[in-house]
């Protein structure tokens, strides 16, 4: 397993998890204990074009799609609910940007009831 990105460690030290079950289908960033349990039970997720890098599943959008952070800190979202040979789309260059996108989704939801597309 590749090293865990520093901003993910900071997130778990400072915040721990995010649960917005009432925003669209929901947005969830799992606590570190759940991330580590999933890693132990299912292993890391292959990320990147060469499938040589391994990422951690850190949460989901409540609709079955998972968020995966790679060793370089980029955050990806699965295209389907399956983690067996997943197809991933990059949603943010790093966790900070991903959290900003989540915040925008919450702000939009409060303003007009639309949860965004994360």
N, C-alpha and C positions, 0 to 999 in steps of 0.2 A: 504494500500500500504506500502510495506517495504521501509526503508530508501534508498535513492539514493546513490550509491557508490561514494566515495570521488573523485576518478579519473574521473568520469563522470562530476562532478561539475567543476573540474579543467579544463577539456576539454572545457566545455562551457564558462568558464571564459576566457580562453586563446585563443582558436581557433574558436569555434562557430559552424562550420559545414565544411564538406568536400564534394566537388562535382567534381568528375572525370568522366564526362559523356562520354569522348572519350576513356576510357580504357576498352576494351571489351564491355560488355553491360553497363558498368558504375559502379562506386562505389559511394555510397551516405551515408553520415552521416548527418542526418537532424539537422537543428537548433533546439534549445531547445523549441522555440515556437511551432514548428510542432510536436515535441515529446509530449508536454503537451496537445496540441489540440487532437492528436490521443488518448492519455490516457483519456481525458475527453469524447470523442465521443465513443470509443470502449472498454475502460477499459484496465487493465493490462493483460499480457499474462502469463499463468501458465507455470512455468519452474520447473525443478527438477523432480525426480522420484516420489515424493509424491504429486506433483501438489499443494503443500501448499505454495510455494514461487511464487512471482509475479514479472515479469520483464517488462521492457520498450522497445518498439520497437524504435530503434535509427536510423535505416536506412535500405538500401537495396543494392542489387548487380545489380540493373537495369534489372535483368532478372526475377523479381517477387519474389525472396527469400528475406526474411527480417532478419535483425540482431536484436537480443534481448539481453539486458544486464540484468542479474539477480541481486538481492540484494547483493549477495556475490561478484559481480564484474565480474563474468564469462560472456563471450560473446558467444552467440549461434546463429546459422543460421537455419532458417526453411527449411524443406525438400521440401515443396510445397508453393505455393503462398497464401494459406489459413491460416488465423490466428485462425480459429475455430478449437479448439482442435489440435493445431499444433504439429508436430513431430519436435524435435529440435536436432541438433548436436552441441556439444561444439566445437568452433573454437579457443578459446583462454581462458587462465586462468584469464585474466584481460584486461582492455581497453588498457593499454600500449602495451601489447603483440599483441593485435589485430591491433593497429596502426602500429606496426612494420611489421606485415604480410601484411597490406595494402601497406606500403612503398615498401616492396619486390615485390609485384605485380606490382606497378608502375615502379620500376627499371627494372623488367623483360620485361614489355611491351615496355619500351623505347629501351631496348637492342635488343629484337627479335620479338616484336609484339604479344607475348602471354600474356594474362592478368592474368594468374594464376587461382586458383580454389576457391577463397573466394566467 
